[in-house]
């Protein structure tokens, strides 16, 4: 009965609000002495298993990302694995098997469980984005706005157009605004995140650099973001994409 009720609620939500792309973010901590092995297993093996699930129509993308400029002894996760889906329905269809037999291996052969710690798993919905073709470094901006709907609307109707018009100057390759699906609540900290993708780390760092005359301020004169996000982003970090398959 509980499973049936969950399914009904999920289907009702999708009908009411329409299907949108979603992503599962797995935040992982790996000690320095295990990072080479972790990356080898994920990039050489698990990426191929994920690619098979993509070919089978069970997901749309898989990526391995690593924090940039973080101490290895940080208490925070230093890797991020992202699984993307065209909808919640696809994500929770139960069709993905993650079958390692296509590699002639067992799960145990390529397991990373003993060399990594999963710090958290979070689900997000893609509200709006700009596609890129050469994103190697991504700035993730996490925050809890006073109104999620106002934040999303401003990003879709004001900031997206500004980003597009400024792409040549900022060298921005990709962009997106995402809302948290689960977990939620004040204890979960950020309720949204935006991402700014660049081809090089230098471009990403320049983008973050303080500027006396910021053209964004003039172009966003109609924005009420100072009220929606009075304290700015709560946390910003750059991650390098080690591998992405779709």
GROMACS elastic network, one bead per residue, 0.5 to 0.9 nm:
[ bonds ]
;  ai    aj funct       b0    kb
    1     4     6  0.50188   500
    1     5     6  0.60883   500
    1     6     6  0.86115   500
    2     5     6  0.51265   500
    2     6     6  0.62384   500
    2     7     6  0.86834   500
    3     6     6  0.51605   500
    3     7     6  0.62692   500
    3     8     6  0.87326   500
    4     7     6  0.51035   500
    4     8     6  0.62235   500
    4     9     6  0.86910   500
    5     8     6  0.51104   500
    5     9     6  0.62088   500
    5    10     6  0.85792   500
    6     9     6  0.51967   500
    6    10     6  0.61235   500
    6    11     6  0.86371   500
    7    10     6  0.50725   500
    7    11     6  0.61307   500
    7    12     6  0.85301   500
    8    11     6  0.51762   500
    8    12     6  0.60642   500
    8    13     6  0.85310   500
    9    12     6  0.50941   500
    9    13     6  0.60838   500
    9    14     6  0.86548   500
   10    13     6  0.51616   500
   10    14     6  0.63062   500
   10    15     6  0.87749   500
   10    88     6  0.80278   500
   10    89     6  0.80069   500
   11    14     6  0.51580   500
   11    15     6  0.62724   500
   11    16     6  0.85865   500
   11    89     6  0.78531   500
   12    15     6  0.51887   500
   12    16     6  0.60299   500
   12    17     6  0.85450   500
   13    16     6  0.51007   500
   13    17     6  0.59891   500
   13    18     6  0.77010   500
   13    19     6  0.89779   500
   14    17     6  0.54278   500
   14    18     6  0.50091   500
   14    19     6  0.56267   500
   14    20     6  0.85492   500
   14    87     6  0.86374   500
   14    88     6  0.78491   500
   14    89     6  0.80966   500
   15    18     6  0.53730   500
   15    19     6  0.75864   500
   17    20     6  0.86308   500
   19    86     6  0.78218   500
   19    87     6  0.55890   500
   19    88     6  0.74236   500
   19    89     6  0.83521   500
   20    85     6  0.88617   500
   20    86     6  0.65796   500
   20    87     6  0.53947   500
   20    88     6  0.76956   500
   20   125     6  0.66780   500
   20   126     6  0.65001   500
   20   127     6  0.73669   500
   21    84     6  0.73396   500
   21    85     6  0.57778   500
   21    88     6  0.75208   500
   21   124     6  0.86644   500
   21   125     6  0.59802   500
   21   126     6  0.53829   500
   21   127     6  0.79999   500
   22    83     6  0.86129   500
   22    84     6  0.59541   500
   22    85     6  0.53794   500
   22    86     6  0.64277   500
   22    87     6  0.57504   500
   22    88     6  0.63937   500
   22    91     6  0.79121   500
   22   123     6  0.71583   500
   22   124     6  0.55829   500
   22   126     6  0.58124   500
   22   178     6  0.87746   500
   22   181     6  0.88142   500
   23    61     6  0.89882   500
   23    82     6  0.66043   500
   23    83     6  0.55212   500
   23    85     6  0.60287   500
   23    86     6  0.86971   500
   23    87     6  0.87843   500
   23    88     6  0.88245   500
   23    91     6  0.84126   500
   23   122     6  0.83658   500
   23   123     6  0.57741   500
   23   124     6  0.53321   500
   23   125     6  0.64717   500
   23   126     6  0.77466   500
   24    81     6  0.81285   500
   24    82     6  0.56969   500
   24    83     6  0.51690   500
   24    84     6  0.64408   500
   24    85     6  0.84294   500
   24    91     6  0.87723   500
   24   121     6  0.69802   500
   24   122     6  0.58494   500
   24   124     6  0.65522   500
   25    80     6  0.66251   500
   25    81     6  0.58800   500
   25    83     6  0.67105   500
   25    84     6  0.87867   500
   25   120     6  0.81994   500
   25   121     6  0.56291   500
   25   122     6  0.51924   500
   25   123     6  0.62090   500
   25   124     6  0.77927   500
   26    79     6  0.82725   500
   26    80     6  0.56373   500
   26    81     6  0.51305   500
   26    82     6  0.64261   500
   26    83     6  0.84684   500
   26   118     6  0.69327   500
   26   119     6  0.77405   500
   26   120     6  0.60894   500
   26   122     6  0.66291   500
   26   123     6  0.89182   500
   27    76     6  0.86434   500
   27    77     6  0.55238   500
   27    78     6  0.74245   500
   27    79     6  0.60067   500
   27    81     6  0.67009   500
   27    82     6  0.88845   500
   27   117     6  0.85780   500
   27   118     6  0.59355   500
   27   119     6  0.55115   500
   27   120     6  0.53671   500
   27   121     6  0.62736   500
   27   122     6  0.82665   500
   28    76     6  0.82858   500
   28    78     6  0.61463   500
   28    79     6  0.50055   500
   28    80     6  0.59829   500
   28    81     6  0.77422   500
   28   116     6  0.65659   500
   28   117     6  0.55607   500
   28   119     6  0.55204   500
   28   120     6  0.74149   500
   29    74     6  0.88060   500
   29    75     6  0.80123   500
   29    76     6  0.67220   500
   29    78     6  0.52466   500
   29    79     6  0.62493   500
   29    80     6  0.88153   500
   29   115     6  0.89352   500
   29   116     6  0.57477   500
   29   117     6  0.50776   500
   29   118     6  0.63637   500
   29   119     6  0.66719   500
   30    33     6  0.82687   500
   30    34     6  0.63690   500
   30    35     6  0.59695   500
   30    38     6  0.76940   500
   30    72     6  0.82679   500
   30    77     6  0.75053   500
   30    78     6  0.67646   500
   30    79     6  0.73798   500
   30   115     6  0.65026   500
   30   117     6  0.65053   500
   30   118     6  0.89288   500
   31    34     6  0.55196   500
   31    35     6  0.63393   500
   31    72     6  0.67830   500
   31    73     6  0.73582   500
   31    78     6  0.89540   500
   31   115     6  0.75518   500
   31   116     6  0.73763   500
   32    35     6  0.53451   500
   32    36     6  0.80558   500
   32    72     6  0.61007   500
   32    73     6  0.79815   500
   33    36     6  0.73947   500
   33    37     6  0.84435   500
   34    37     6  0.54878   500
   34    38     6  0.60499   500
   34    39     6  0.86647   500
   34   115     6  0.60141   500
   34   116     6  0.79334   500
   35    39     6  0.60486   500
   35    40     6  0.84521   500
   35   115     6  0.82437   500
   35   116     6  0.87306   500
   36    39     6  0.53083   500
   36    40     6  0.61540   500
   36    41     6  0.87644   500
   37    40     6  0.50163   500
   37    41     6  0.62100   500
   37    42     6  0.85883   500
   37   112     6  0.85272   500
   37   115     6  0.83834   500
   38    41     6  0.53760   500
   38    42     6  0.61924   500
   38    43     6  0.84955   500
   38   112     6  0.63564   500
   38   115     6  0.70327   500
   38   116     6  0.76599   500
   39    42     6  0.51913   500
   39    43     6  0.58035   500
   39    44     6  0.80693   500
   39    64     6  0.84411   500
   39   242     6  0.84677   500
   40    43     6  0.53871   500
   40    44     6  0.56366   500
   40    45     6  0.77716   500
   41    44     6  0.54782   500
   41    45     6  0.54612   500
   41    46     6  0.65482   500
   41    47     6  0.86283   500
   41   110     6  0.60621   500
   41   111     6  0.77310   500
   41   112     6  0.73054   500
   42    45     6  0.56606   500
   42    47     6  0.59755   500
   42    48     6  0.88233   500
   42    64     6  0.76811   500
   42   110     6  0.83274   500
   42   112     6  0.81499   500
   43    46     6  0.62972   500
   43    47     6  0.53501   500
   43    48     6  0.78807   500
   43    64     6  0.77147   500
   43   242     6  0.80636   500
   43   243     6  0.67182   500
   44    47     6  0.64188   500
   44    48     6  0.70187   500
   45    48     6  0.53492   500
   45    49     6  0.65848   500
   45    50     6  0.88283   500
   45   100     6  0.84118   500
   45   103     6  0.76239   500
   45   110     6  0.71568   500
   46    50     6  0.61117   500
   46    51     6  0.84855   500
   46    98     6  0.85662   500
   46   100     6  0.81315   500
   46   110     6  0.78225   500
   47    51     6  0.60521   500
   47    52     6  0.86712   500
   47    62     6  0.71369   500
   47    63     6  0.78695   500
   47    64     6  0.86047   500
   47   243     6  0.81790   500
   47   244     6  0.81795   500
   47   245     6  0.71131   500
   48    52     6  0.63031   500
   48    53     6  0.87760   500
   48   100     6  0.88734   500
   48   102     6  0.87606   500
   48   103     6  0.81404   500
   48   245     6  0.85619   500
   49    52     6  0.51929   500
   49    53     6  0.65746   500
   49    54     6  0.88620   500
   49    98     6  0.59263   500
   49    99     6  0.66148   500
   49   100     6  0.62346   500
   49   101     6  0.89957   500
   49   102     6  0.75087   500
   49   103     6  0.79094   500
   50    53     6  0.50747   500
   50    54     6  0.63214   500
   50    55     6  0.87342   500
   50    59     6  0.82991   500
   50    61     6  0.78550   500
   50    62     6  0.64307   500
   50    83     6  0.86699   500
   50    98     6  0.68376   500
   50   245     6  0.79752   500
   50   246     6  0.87826   500
   51    55     6  0.62179   500
   51    56     6  0.85510   500
   51    59     6  0.88102   500
   51    60     6  0.88031   500
   51    61     6  0.77024   500
   51    62     6  0.75376   500
   51   245     6  0.64268   500
   51   246     6  0.66786   500
   52    55     6  0.50077   500
   52    56     6  0.61278   500
   52    57     6  0.87113   500
   52    58     6  0.88992   500
   52    98     6  0.81423   500
   52    99     6  0.85841   500
   52   102     6  0.84885   500
   53    57     6  0.63724   500
   53    58     6  0.53576   500
   53    59     6  0.62454   500
   53    60     6  0.84165   500
   53    95     6  0.88660   500
   53    96     6  0.61861   500
   53    97     6  0.76576   500
   53    98     6  0.68576   500
   53    99     6  0.86476   500
   54    57     6  0.51456   500
   54    58     6  0.56110   500
   54    60     6  0.53914   500
   54    61     6  0.66122   500
   54    62     6  0.84403   500
   54   245     6  0.86757   500
   54   246     6  0.65988   500
   55    58     6  0.75846   500
   55    59     6  0.81905   500
   55    60     6  0.84650   500
   55   246     6  0.85362   500
   56    59     6  0.79738   500
   56    96     6  0.83548   500
   57    60     6  0.72884   500
   57    90     6  0.84152   500
   57    95     6  0.89860   500
   57    96     6  0.88026   500
   58    85     6  0.77058   500
   58    90     6  0.62519   500
   58    91     6  0.72841   500
   58    93     6  0.79166   500
   58    94     6  0.85924   500
   58    95     6  0.63623   500
   58    96     6  0.56567   500
   59    62     6  0.82192   500
   59    83     6  0.73677   500
   59    84     6  0.61168   500
   59    86     6  0.70519   500
   59    90     6  0.68028   500
   59    91     6  0.68493   500
   59    96     6  0.80005   500
   59   246     6  0.86119   500
   60    83     6  0.76853   500
   60    84     6  0.54112   500
   60    85     6  0.50595   500
   60    86     6  0.64744   500
   60   245     6  0.86808   500
   60   246     6  0.57838   500
   61    82     6  0.78100   500
   61    83     6  0.57469   500
   61    85     6  0.69992   500
   61   244     6  0.73529   500
   61   245     6  0.57379   500
   62    81     6  0.73322   500
   62    82     6  0.55757   500
   62    84     6  0.63518   500
   62   243     6  0.83572   500
   62   244     6  0.58379   500
   62   245     6  0.54061   500
   62   246     6  0.64900   500
   63    80     6  0.80504   500
   63    81     6  0.56223   500
   63    82     6  0.50962   500
   63    83     6  0.67155   500
   63    84     6  0.87049   500
   63   241     6  0.71819   500
   63   242     6  0.76771   500
   63   243     6  0.56686   500
   63   245     6  0.63472   500
   63   246     6  0.86847   500
   64    79     6  0.73029   500
   64    80     6  0.59729   500
   64    82     6  0.66236   500
   64   240     6  0.85502   500
   64   241     6  0.60730   500
   64   242     6  0.56163   500
   64   243     6  0.54241   500
   64   244     6  0.65198   500
   65    78     6  0.85943   500
   65    79     6  0.56591   500
   65    80     6  0.50034   500
   65    81     6  0.62633   500
   65    82     6  0.80594   500
   65   137     6  0.88904   500
   65   239     6  0.59300   500
   65   240     6  0.53574   500
   65   242     6  0.54594   500
   65   243     6  0.72260   500
   65   244     6  0.86131   500
   66    78     6  0.59241   500
   66    80     6  0.62422   500
   66    81     6  0.88285   500
   66   238     6  0.85642   500
   66   239     6  0.52285   500
   66   240     6  0.52017   500
   66   241     6  0.65888   500
   66   242     6  0.69395   500
   67    70     6  0.62706   500
   67    77     6  0.82436   500
   67    78     6  0.51517   500
   67    79     6  0.60535   500
   67    80     6  0.79286   500
   67   237     6  0.73145   500
   67   238     6  0.61561   500
   67   240     6  0.63273   500
   68    71     6  0.89563   500
   68    78     6  0.84139   500
   68   137     6  0.87235   500
   68   201     6  0.88415   500
   68   237     6  0.75174   500
   68   238     6  0.55250   500
   68   239     6  0.53132   500
   68   240     6  0.64261   500
   69   237     6  0.85853   500
   69   238     6  0.78054   500
   69   239     6  0.88217   500
   70    73     6  0.84737   500
   70    74     6  0.70520   500
   70    78     6  0.74582   500
   70   237     6  0.89714   500
   71    74     6  0.53652   500
   71    78     6  0.87410   500
   72    75     6  0.86083   500
   72    78     6  0.74883   500
   73    76     6  0.84941   500
   74    77     6  0.76597   500
   74    78     6  0.79202   500
   75    78     6  0.88160   500
   76   119     6  0.77369   500
   77    80     6  0.75840   500
   77   117     6  0.82682   500
   77   118     6  0.78514   500
   77   119     6  0.63013   500
   77   120     6  0.85890   500
   78   239     6  0.89231   500
   79   239     6  0.83408   500
   80   239     6  0.83713   500
   84    87     6  0.87225   500
   84    91     6  0.81006   500
   85    88     6  0.70950   500
   85    89     6  0.86663   500
   85    90     6  0.62453   500
   85    91     6  0.57527   500
   86    89     6  0.81953   500
   86    90     6  0.65125   500
   86    91     6  0.78211   500
   87    90     6  0.53190   500
   87    91     6  0.63843   500
   87    92     6  0.88064   500
   87   125     6  0.88050   500
   88    92     6  0.60872   500
   88    93     6  0.82830   500
   88   125     6  0.89476   500
   89    92     6  0.54056   500
   89    93     6  0.58224   500
   90    93     6  0.51604   500
   90    94     6  0.81859   500
   90    95     6  0.83935   500
   91    94     6  0.75337   500
   91    95     6  0.87871   500
   91    96     6  0.86269   500
   92    95     6  0.80631   500
   92    96     6  0.89887   500
   93    96     6  0.77521   500
   94    97     6  0.78801   500
   96    99     6  0.84044   500
   97   100     6  0.88801   500
   99   102     6  0.66220   500
   99   103     6  0.86169   500
   99   106     6  0.84546   500
   99   107     6  0.81523   500
  100   103     6  0.56215   500
  100   104     6  0.68789   500
  100   105     6  0.56885   500
  100   106     6  0.57092   500
  100   107     6  0.60975   500
  100   110     6  0.87207   500
  101   105     6  0.53676   500
  101   106     6  0.63295   500
  101   107     6  0.84944   500
  102   105     6  0.74670   500
  103   106     6  0.83187   500
  105   108     6  0.81163   500
  105   109     6  0.61044   500
  105   110     6  0.76075   500
  106   109     6  0.52235   500
  106   110     6  0.71285   500
  106   111     6  0.87175   500
  107   110     6  0.56644   500
  107   111     6  0.57861   500
  108   111     6  0.50696   500
  108   112     6  0.86970   500
  111   114     6  0.76344   500
  111   115     6  0.88118   500
  112   115     6  0.55086   500
  112   116     6  0.62409   500
  113   116     6  0.56483   500
  113   117     6  0.72765   500
  113   118     6  0.88136   500
  114   117     6  0.80366   500
  118   121     6  0.76814   500
  121   182     6  0.86551   500
  121   183     6  0.84548   500
  122   180     6  0.75405   500
  122   181     6  0.76669   500
  122   182     6  0.58377   500
  122   183     6  0.63668   500
  123   179     6  0.86407   500
  123   180     6  0.61159   500
  123   181     6  0.52644   500
  123   182     6  0.52093   500
  123   183     6  0.73544   500
  124   178     6  0.60364   500
  124   179     6  0.54423   500
  124   181     6  0.51193   500
  124   182     6  0.72064   500
  124   192     6  0.81539   500
  124   193     6  0.88290   500
  125   177     6  0.86021   500
  125   178     6  0.53376   500
  125   179     6  0.52598   500
  125   180     6  0.64675   500
  125   181     6  0.65041   500
  126   129     6  0.73461   500
  126   176     6  0.72184   500
  126   177     6  0.63040   500
  126   179     6  0.67692   500
  127   152     6  0.71304   500
  127   156     6  0.79900   500
  127   176     6  0.75300   500
  127   177     6  0.57439   500
  127   178     6  0.54557   500
  127   179     6  0.70112   500
  128   152     6  0.82579   500
  128   155     6  0.80508   500
  128   156     6  0.62518   500
  128   160     6  0.82377   500
  128   175     6  0.83964   500
  128   176     6  0.56283   500
  128   177     6  0.56052   500
  128   178     6  0.73784   500
  129   156     6  0.84309   500
  129   160     6  0.78325   500
  129   174     6  0.74711   500
  129   175     6  0.53728   500
  129   177     6  0.64216   500
  129   178     6  0.87753   500
  130   160     6  0.78613   500
  130   163     6  0.88286   500
  130   164     6  0.80624   500
  130   173     6  0.80109   500
  130   174     6  0.51699   500
  130   176     6  0.62089   500
  131   173     6  0.74731   500
  131   174     6  0.51850   500
  131   175     6  0.69122   500
  131   176     6  0.84272   500
  132   135     6  0.63759   500
  132   172     6  0.85783   500
  132   175     6  0.78838   500
  132   197     6  0.77954   500
  132   198     6  0.87703   500
  133   173     6  0.70537   500
  133   174     6  0.78464   500
  133   199     6  0.89211   500
  134   173     6  0.65253   500
  134   174     6  0.82959   500
  134   197     6  0.83992   500
  134   198     6  0.71622   500
  134   199     6  0.54131   500
  135   138     6  0.70110   500
  135   172     6  0.87385   500
  135   173     6  0.60402   500
  135   174     6  0.67133   500
  135   197     6  0.52552   500
  135   200     6  0.79197   500
  135   240     6  0.89068   500
  135   241     6  0.77356   500
  136   197     6  0.71594   500
  136   198     6  0.60862   500
  136   200     6  0.63482   500
  136   201     6  0.79146   500
  136   239     6  0.84435   500
  136   240     6  0.57891   500
  136   241     6  0.51994   500
  136   242     6  0.77777   500
  136   243     6  0.89827   500
  137   196     6  0.84266   500
  137   197     6  0.57983   500
  137   198     6  0.53084   500
  137   199     6  0.61428   500
  137   200     6  0.61831   500
  137   201     6  0.59502   500
  137   203     6  0.88365   500
  137   204     6  0.69379   500
  137   238     6  0.65754   500
  137   239     6  0.56446   500
  137   241     6  0.60720   500
  138   174     6  0.85168   500
  138   175     6  0.88400   500
  138   195     6  0.63095   500
  138   196     6  0.54720   500
  138   198     6  0.61745   500
  138   199     6  0.86558   500
  138   201     6  0.86127   500
  138   204     6  0.73327   500
  138   237     6  0.82357   500
  138   238     6  0.54608   500
  138   239     6  0.53518   500
  138   240     6  0.64635   500
  138   241     6  0.76631   500
  139   194     6  0.80666   500
  139   195     6  0.54053   500
  139   196     6  0.50124   500
  139   197     6  0.63099   500
  139   198     6  0.82924   500
  139   204     6  0.69555   500
  139   208     6  0.87702   500
  139   236     6  0.68145   500
  139   237     6  0.56759   500
  139   239     6  0.65308   500
  140   193     6  0.66255   500
  140   194     6  0.59380   500
  140   196     6  0.68103   500
  140   197     6  0.88239   500
  140   235     6  0.80919   500
  140   236     6  0.55541   500
  140   237     6  0.53717   500
  140   238     6  0.61425   500
  140   239     6  0.75472   500
  141   192     6  0.83514   500
  141   193     6  0.52442   500
  141   194     6  0.51860   500
  141   195     6  0.62538   500
  141   196     6  0.84088   500
  141   233     6  0.61205   500
  141   234     6  0.75854   500
  141   235     6  0.59367   500
  141   237     6  0.68072   500
  141   238     6  0.89112   500
  142   189     6  0.86608   500
  142   190     6  0.55781   500
  142   191     6  0.76398   500
  142   192     6  0.60103   500
  142   194     6  0.68007   500
  142   195     6  0.89774   500
  142   233     6  0.57078   500
  142   234     6  0.57732   500
  142   235     6  0.52052   500
  142   236     6  0.62882   500
  142   237     6  0.87777   500
  143   189     6  0.75242   500
  143   191     6  0.62825   500
  143   192     6  0.57455   500
  143   193     6  0.62714   500
  143   194     6  0.87653   500
  143   229     6  0.79013   500
  143   231     6  0.89648   500
  143   232     6  0.73126   500
  143   235     6  0.68391   500
  143   236     6  0.89757   500
  144   147     6  0.82349   500
  144   148     6  0.77717   500
  144   186     6  0.86873   500
  144   189     6  0.68060   500
  144   191     6  0.50713   500
  144   192     6  0.63837   500
  144   193     6  0.86893   500
  144   229     6  0.74278   500
  144   232     6  0.89097   500
  144   233     6  0.76948   500
  144   234     6  0.74678   500
  145   148     6  0.58594   500
  145   150     6  0.84720   500
  145   151     6  0.66713   500
  145   190     6  0.84135   500
  145   191     6  0.75057   500
  145   192     6  0.78174   500
  145   225     6  0.89326   500
  145   227     6  0.87359   500
  145   228     6  0.54769   500
  145   230     6  0.78812   500
  145   231     6  0.87588   500
  145   232     6  0.84668   500
  145   233     6  0.86311   500
  146   150     6  0.83132   500
  146   151     6  0.82183   500
  146   227     6  0.77423   500
  146   228     6  0.51914   500
  146   229     6  0.63878   500
  146   230     6  0.82248   500
  147   150     6  0.53038   500
  147   151     6  0.61805   500
  147   152     6  0.86838   500
  147   228     6  0.61735   500
  147   229     6  0.84188   500
  148   151     6  0.50538   500
  148   152     6  0.61387   500
  148   153     6  0.85620   500
  148   179     6  0.76767   500
  148   191     6  0.74943   500
  148   192     6  0.74189   500
  148   228     6  0.83519   500
  149   152     6  0.51812   500
  149   153     6  0.60830   500
  149   154     6  0.85949   500
  150   153     6  0.50906   500
  150   154     6  0.60952   500
  150   155     6  0.85523   500
  150   224     6  0.88174   500
  150   225     6  0.85745   500
  150   228     6  0.69621   500
  151   154     6  0.53327   500
  151   155     6  0.62770   500
  151   156     6  0.86834   500
  151   192     6  0.87969   500
  151   225     6  0.72205   500
  151   228     6  0.63886   500
  151   229     6  0.78651   500
  152   155     6  0.51605   500
  152   156     6  0.61025   500
  152   157     6  0.85059   500
  152   177     6  0.70626   500
  152   178     6  0.81300   500
  152   179     6  0.81511   500
  152   192     6  0.88176   500
  153   156     6  0.50926   500
  153   157     6  0.58535   500
  153   158     6  0.79480   500
  154   157     6  0.52313   500
  154   158     6  0.52774   500
  154   159     6  0.64836   500
  154   160     6  0.84666   500
  154   223     6  0.69416   500
  154   224     6  0.79464   500
  154   225     6  0.75255   500
  155   158     6  0.55809   500
  155   160     6  0.57050   500
  155   161     6  0.86340   500
  155   176     6  0.88572   500
  155   177     6  0.71583   500
  156   159     6  0.64322   500
  156   160     6  0.54539   500
  156   161     6  0.78578   500
  156   177     6  0.81946   500
  157   160     6  0.64693   500
  157   161     6  0.70253   500
  158   161     6  0.57421   500
  158   162     6  0.65071   500
  158   163     6  0.89340   500
  158   219     6  0.87911   500
  158   220     6  0.69551   500
  158   222     6  0.83120   500
  158   223     6  0.72469   500
  159   163     6  0.60347   500
  159   164     6  0.85403   500
  159   216     6  0.87039   500
  159   219     6  0.88393   500
  159   220     6  0.72814   500
  159   223     6  0.86781   500
  160   163     6  0.51199   500
  160   164     6  0.62703   500
  160   165     6  0.87158   500
  160   175     6  0.81523   500
  160   176     6  0.84660   500
  161   164     6  0.50552   500
  161   165     6  0.61789   500
  161   166     6  0.85613   500
  162   165     6  0.51501   500
  162   166     6  0.60728   500
  162   167     6  0.85009   500
  162   216     6  0.73564   500
  162   219     6  0.69594   500
  162   220     6  0.77753   500
  163   166     6  0.51319   500
  163   167     6  0.59078   500
  163   170     6  0.84839   500
  163   172     6  0.76190   500
  163   175     6  0.80484   500
  163   216     6  0.88472   500
  164   167     6  0.53146   500
  164   168     6  0.84917   500
  164   172     6  0.84525   500
  165   168     6  0.76800   500
  165   169     6  0.86770   500
  166   169     6  0.53872   500
  166   170     6  0.60135   500
  166   171     6  0.80118   500
  166   172     6  0.79028   500
  166   216     6  0.88023   500
  167   170     6  0.52502   500
  167   171     6  0.52407   500
  167   173     6  0.71826   500
  168   171     6  0.51788   500
  168   172     6  0.72435   500
  169   172     6  0.80358   500
  170   173     6  0.88855   500
  170   203     6  0.75318   500
  170   204     6  0.88403   500
  170   206     6  0.82742   500
  170   207     6  0.65100   500
  171   197     6  0.89507   500
  171   198     6  0.67060   500
  171   199     6  0.80756   500
  171   203     6  0.67031   500
  171   204     6  0.86240   500
  171   207     6  0.85619   500
  172   175     6  0.76141   500
  172   196     6  0.67961   500
  172   197     6  0.60153   500
  172   198     6  0.53967   500
  172   199     6  0.81094   500
  172   203     6  0.80459   500
  172   204     6  0.82749   500
  172   207     6  0.85178   500
  173   196     6  0.76263   500
  173   197     6  0.53450   500
  173   198     6  0.51348   500
  173   199     6  0.68821   500
  174   195     6  0.78386   500
  174   196     6  0.59383   500
  174   198     6  0.69395   500
  175   194     6  0.73485   500
  175   195     6  0.53486   500
  175   197     6  0.59714   500
  176   193     6  0.83706   500
  176   194     6  0.55129   500
  176   195     6  0.52506   500
  176   196     6  0.69806   500
  176   197     6  0.88732   500
  177   192     6  0.74300   500
  177   193     6  0.60334   500
  177   195     6  0.65860   500
  178   191     6  0.87880   500
  178   192     6  0.56184   500
  178   193     6  0.53809   500
  178   194     6  0.60998   500
  178   195     6  0.83973   500
  179   191     6  0.61244   500
  179   193     6  0.65991   500
  179   194     6  0.87995   500
  180   183     6  0.72780   500
  180   184     6  0.69709   500
  180   190     6  0.77583   500
  180   191     6  0.50712   500
  180   192     6  0.55156   500
  180   193     6  0.79621   500
  181   184     6  0.68758   500
  181   191     6  0.83000   500
  182   185     6  0.89866   500
  182   188     6  0.88520   500
  183   188     6  0.64329   500
  184   187     6  0.76401   500
  184   188     6  0.56033   500
  184   189     6  0.81957   500
  184   190     6  0.85918   500
  184   191     6  0.70465   500
  185   188     6  0.54495   500
  185   189     6  0.74207   500
  185   190     6  0.89426   500
  185   191     6  0.80753   500
  186   189     6  0.56298   500
  186   190     6  0.81138   500
  186   191     6  0.85540   500
  187   190     6  0.88418   500
  188   191     6  0.75501   500
  189   234     6  0.86777   500
  190   193     6  0.72979   500
  190   234     6  0.75840   500
  190   235     6  0.86803   500
  193   233     6  0.87793   500
  196   204     6  0.80363   500
  197   204     6  0.74880   500
  198   201     6  0.72177   500
  198   202     6  0.87511   500
  198   203     6  0.62433   500
  198   204     6  0.58459   500
  199   202     6  0.86913   500
  199   203     6  0.71867   500
  199   204     6  0.81086   500
  200   203     6  0.53662   500
  200   204     6  0.65863   500
  200   205     6  0.88428   500
  201   204     6  0.50657   500
  201   205     6  0.61425   500
  201   206     6  0.85658   500
  201   238     6  0.84084   500
  201   240     6  0.81959   500
  202   205     6  0.51162   500
  202   206     6  0.60866   500
  202   207     6  0.85258   500
  203   206     6  0.51301   500
  203   207     6  0.61583   500
  203   208     6  0.88319   500
  204   207     6  0.50938   500
  204   208     6  0.65578   500
  204   209     6  0.89331   500
  204   238     6  0.77702   500
  205   208     6  0.51939   500
  205   209     6  0.63474   500
  205   238     6  0.86485   500
  206   209     6  0.50885   500
  206   210     6  0.85686   500
  207   210     6  0.83717   500
  208   211     6  0.89790   500
  210   214     6  0.82563   500
  211   214     6  0.55127   500
  213   216     6  0.88539   500
  213   217     6  0.83303   500
  214   217     6  0.57686   500
  214   218     6  0.75481   500
  215   218     6  0.55342   500
  215   219     6  0.63265   500
  215   220     6  0.86119   500
  216   219     6  0.50715   500
  216   220     6  0.58710   500
  216   221     6  0.85203   500
  217   220     6  0.52398   500
  217   221     6  0.62428   500
  218   221     6  0.52778   500
  218   222     6  0.88938   500
  219   222     6  0.80338   500
  219   223     6  0.89069   500
  220   223     6  0.52304   500
  220   224     6  0.86707   500
  220   225     6  0.89371   500
  221   224     6  0.83169   500
  223   226     6  0.78381   500
  224   227     6  0.55467   500
  224   228     6  0.63567   500
  224   229     6  0.85981   500
  225   229     6  0.55351   500
  225   230     6  0.73204   500
  225   232     6  0.87535   500
  226   229     6  0.53683   500
  226   231     6  0.78992   500
  226   232     6  0.77461   500
  227   230     6  0.51289   500
  227   231     6  0.89111   500
  228   232     6  0.89769   500
  229   232     6  0.52363   500
  229   233     6  0.73881   500
  230   233     6  0.89296   500
  231   234     6  0.75192   500
  232   235     6  0.89518   500
  233   236     6  0.69276   500
  241   244     6  0.69295   500
